[in-house]
Amino acid sequence: MASYNSIICRYNEIATKGNNRSMFENTLIRNMKRMTKDRVPGLNYVKIRGRIFIHKNDFEVFTDEEQDYLKERLKDCFGLDSFSFCIEGERTIEAVLDHIRNAVKPLFEQQLETLGRPVKFRTRARRSDKSFPLRSKEIEIETATMIEEMIGENKVQVDLMNPDISIGV
C-alpha cells in the first residue's frame, strides 16, 4: 500500500445545518473516535473548511494494517459520506510534486505492466488555501508535466474524460 499520513473525511448534510453545524461536526468526530480508538491510538481529528482530517501525532505514516482497519471502521461511520487516504505536507509546489512523484511512480509502473499500453491519466487540483502561489489549473499542468517526464511521454497519455488513473491534489 502507499504511504499515507492523513485521511480526509467528507460529510454532506451536516454542512447545511447552519448555526448548530459545529455541534453536528463534533458529534461526527466523537463517533469516528469511538470507532477507531481500539487499534490506532493517538489519532488527531482536525476540522478544516468543511472537512475533517485525521492524522497520527507528528504526521506518522499509517501502516498497511492501520489503513485496512481504518477503512473497515470508517466505512460504517454514521454521518460520514466518504473518506480518502492522503498525504499532508509542506505547502510548496516542490513539496507537492515530490510527494506525488514518490506516491504515483509504482502505480504507473504497475498499470503499464497490467494494461500493456500507455496509461491514461488526469490530474485534478483544488486549492482550499487560496494564498497558494499557483492556481488550480497551473498545479494540474505542473503535475501532468512532471508525470510525463518521470514515466515517459510515450508511456502515458492525458485523458480527462476516461482516465485509468486520476490524481487529486
N, C-alpha and C positions, 0 to 999 in steps of 0.2 A: 504494500500500500504506500501511498505518497506520504510525505512528511508534513502534516498539517499541525498548526499550533492553535487554531481557533475554530469556532463554529458560529456561523451567522444564522440566527433564528428569525423567521418571519411569521407574523401573525396578521390576521385580516380584520375581523370585526372589532377587535379591541381599539384599533386606530380610530374608529368612528364614535367612540363613546363620549367624547367631549371632555367636560371638566373632571370627570372621575376616571379618565384614561389611566392615570398613574396607579390607581387602586387595582385596575384590571391587569396592568403590566406586572405589578408586584405580586399579585396572585399567581400569574403565569410563572414568574420566576420561582416562587415558592414550590409550585408543582414540579417544575423542572429539577430543582434542588432535591426534592423528595425522591424523585425517580432515578437520580444519578449518583447520589452520595455513597451508595453501598460499595462500589468498586472503583470509583475515581474520586478520591477525596481532594479537597483543596481547589475546587473549581471556583473561578470568579465569574460573575454574571454582571454585564455592563449594558445599560440602555443607551443607545446612540441613534438618534434620528429615526425613530420608529422601528428599530431593530434591537434585538438582544444578542450580544456577543458573549460567548462562553470561551474561557481560556484558563489554562493552568497558571499557577504562580510563575512569574518570570517568563511567561510565554513558552514553556517547555513544549516539545513536540509530543502529540498523543501517540502512544504505542498502537500497534495493529490491534491488539486485544482491546484496548480502551476505545478505539474507533468502532470496532464491532459492537461492543457493549453499548456505547452511546447511541449508535444508530438504532439498535433494537429498543432501547428505552425511550428515546425521544420521539420515535415514530408514533408511539401510543399516547403522547402527552396531550391532554385536552387543551384546546386553545391555540396550539402551535400549528400553523399552516404548512410550513416547510422549513427545512434547515439544510445547510451545506457546510462541509468542512472547507476551511480556507487557511490562507497564510497571512498573518498580520505582521507588518514590519515597518521599516523606516519609510517615510513619505517623500521619497525622491524617485524620479523616473529610473535612475540607475539601479536602485534597490528593487523596484518593481520588476524591471526586466531581468535582474539577476534571479529573483525568486521564480519567475515564470520559466526562465531558462532551465533551472535545476528541476522544476516540477514536471515540465512537459516533454523534455527530451526522451526519457524512457517510454512515455506514452506514444509519441510519434513513431519511435523505432518499432514498438510492438504492433502498431496499426499498419505500418509499412509491410511488416512480415506477414501479418494476417491477411491484408487486403490484396497484396501483390500489385498494387497500382499507387499512383500518387495519392496522398491523404488530403481530403478536402477539409478545410478548417475555416473558422471565423473567429474574430476577437470582438468582444463587447466590453465597453468600459462605461462605468457610471461613477461620476465624482460626487460623493456626498460632501466632500470638502472642496468648496469652490475656490479656495485660495491656492489649490494645487496649480503649479505653473502651466501645465498643459491642459488643453480642453479634451473632452472625452474622445472626440474623433482623432485628435493628434495622438492620444495614448494608443488607440486601436491601430493606427498606422505604424507607430513605433514598434508595437508588439508584433504585428504581422511581418514587418521588415526583419526584425530580429529572428523570428522563427524561420523565414525563408533563407536567411543567411546561415543559420545554425544547422538546419536539416538539409538544405539544398533546394534551389528553386525548381529543379526537375522532379523533386520528390514530394512537393506539397503544392496545393492549389487553393486559392481563396475562393470560398463558396459561401455566400451569405445566407442562401435560402435552404440548402440541404447539406450541411457540413457533417463530416464524420466526427469531428472534434470541435467543440465550442469552448472558448477560453473566456472566462469572465474576469474582468479586472475591476 
